[in-house]
Amino acid sequence: MGWEMYFPRFLVGMVATVCTVATWVYTATGSMWVACCWAIVAVLLLQAVYFWLVLYLVYGNRSGSQVDGSDSREPVSEFSR
């Protein structure tokens, strides 16, 4: 599929997203506690999705490589010279 995940890029995006969520909630509610709670929820949600995507990249490609279960390689024969 061509998915490549780079942890530093994810980390920068995650920090930017959490800061945006915390700032938005703080300006909307005026409460630092509510902003912290929403930031924690955002961090947990992003980590869960990142974990799921890593599992998909590790285990997902294996199951889709051969749909019918047959081996596409030809057997090696000593007479095939």
Sine and cosine of phi, psi and omega as CSV:
sin_phi,cos_phi,sin_psi,cos_psi,sin_omega,cos_omega
0.00,0.00,-0.43,0.90,0.06,-1.00
1.00,0.02,0.32,0.95,0.03,-1.00
-0.98,0.20,0.77,-0.64,0.10,-0.99
-0.78,-0.62,0.76,-0.64,-0.02,-1.00
-0.90,-0.44,0.82,-0.57,0.03,-1.00
-0.94,-0.35,0.84,-0.55,-0.08,-1.00
-0.89,0.45,-0.68,0.73,0.02,-1.00
-0.87,0.50,-0.63,0.77,0.02,-1.00
-0.91,0.40,-0.66,0.76,0.05,-1.00
-0.89,0.45,-0.67,0.75,-0.04,-1.00
-0.90,0.44,-0.68,0.73,0.03,-1.00
-0.90,0.43,-0.68,0.74,0.03,-1.00
-0.91,0.42,-0.62,0.78,0.00,-1.00
-0.92,0.40,-0.69,0.72,0.01,-1.00
-0.90,0.44,-0.67,0.74,0.02,-1.00
-0.90,0.43,-0.65,0.76,0.01,-1.00
-0.92,0.40,-0.69,0.73,-0.01,-1.00
-0.92,0.40,-0.65,0.76,0.05,-1.00
-0.90,0.43,-0.63,0.78,0.04,-1.00
-0.90,0.43,-0.71,0.70,0.02,-1.00
-0.88,0.47,-0.72,0.70,-0.03,-1.00
-0.90,0.44,-0.68,0.74,0.01,-1.00
-0.91,0.42,-0.68,0.73,-0.01,-1.00
-0.89,0.45,-0.72,0.69,-0.01,-1.00
-0.92,0.39,-0.61,0.79,0.01,-1.00
-0.90,0.43,-0.67,0.74,0.01,-1.00
-0.94,0.34,-0.48,0.88,-0.01,-1.00
-0.98,0.19,-0.59,0.81,-0.10,-0.99
-0.95,-0.31,-0.48,0.88,-0.06,-1.00
0.99,0.17,0.13,0.99,-0.04,-1.00
-0.92,-0.39,0.82,-0.57,0.03,-1.00
-0.94,0.35,-0.57,0.82,-0.01,-1.00
-0.91,0.42,-0.68,0.73,0.03,-1.00
-0.91,0.41,-0.63,0.77,0.03,-1.00
-0.90,0.43,-0.65,0.76,0.04,-1.00
-0.91,0.41,-0.65,0.76,0.02,-1.00
-0.90,0.45,-0.69,0.72,0.04,-1.00
-0.92,0.40,-0.58,0.82,0.05,-1.00
-0.90,0.43,-0.64,0.77,0.04,-1.00
-0.91,0.41,-0.66,0.75,0.05,-1.00
-0.88,0.48,-0.67,0.75,0.01,-1.00
-0.90,0.43,-0.66,0.75,0.02,-1.00
-0.89,0.45,-0.71,0.70,-0.01,-1.00
-0.90,0.44,-0.66,0.75,0.02,-1.00
-0.91,0.42,-0.70,0.71,0.02,-1.00
-0.90,0.43,-0.64,0.77,0.03,-1.00
-0.91,0.41,-0.64,0.77,0.02,-1.00
-0.90,0.44,-0.68,0.73,0.02,-1.00
-0.92,0.39,-0.64,0.76,0.04,-1.00
-0.89,0.46,-0.67,0.74,0.02,-1.00
-0.89,0.45,-0.68,0.73,0.02,-1.00
-0.89,0.45,-0.67,0.74,0.02,-1.00
-0.91,0.41,-0.61,0.79,0.05,-1.00
-0.91,0.42,-0.68,0.73,0.06,-1.00
-0.88,0.47,-0.64,0.77,0.04,-1.00
-0.89,0.45,-0.67,0.74,0.00,-1.00
-0.92,0.39,-0.56,0.83,-0.03,-1.00
-0.98,0.19,-0.74,0.67,-0.12,-0.99
-0.98,-0.22,-0.34,0.94,-0.07,-1.00
-0.95,0.32,-0.57,0.82,-0.04,-1.00
-0.96,0.29,-0.44,0.90,0.00,-1.00
-0.92,0.39,-0.68,0.73,-0.07,-1.00
-0.96,0.28,-0.47,0.88,-0.03,-1.00
-1.00,0.00,-0.02,1.00,-0.08,-1.00
-0.96,0.29,-0.60,0.80,0.03,-1.00
-0.75,-0.67,0.95,-0.32,-0.10,-1.00
-0.97,0.23,-0.70,0.72,-0.09,-1.00
-1.00,0.04,-0.11,0.99,0.05,-1.00
0.99,0.11,-0.02,1.00,0.01,-1.00
-1.00,0.08,0.44,-0.90,0.00,-1.00
-1.00,0.01,0.83,-0.56,-0.07,-1.00
-0.99,0.11,-0.17,0.99,0.01,-1.00
-0.99,0.17,0.59,-0.81,0.05,-1.00
-0.99,0.14,0.60,-0.80,0.02,-1.00
-0.93,0.38,0.58,-0.81,0.02,-1.00
-0.99,0.12,0.79,-0.62,-0.01,-1.00
-0.88,-0.47,0.53,-0.85,0.05,-1.00
-0.96,0.27,-0.20,0.98,0.00,-1.00
-0.99,-0.12,0.04,1.00,-0.05,-1.00
-0.99,-0.11,0.84,0.55,0.02,-1.00
-0.99,-0.13,0.00,0.00,0.00,0.00
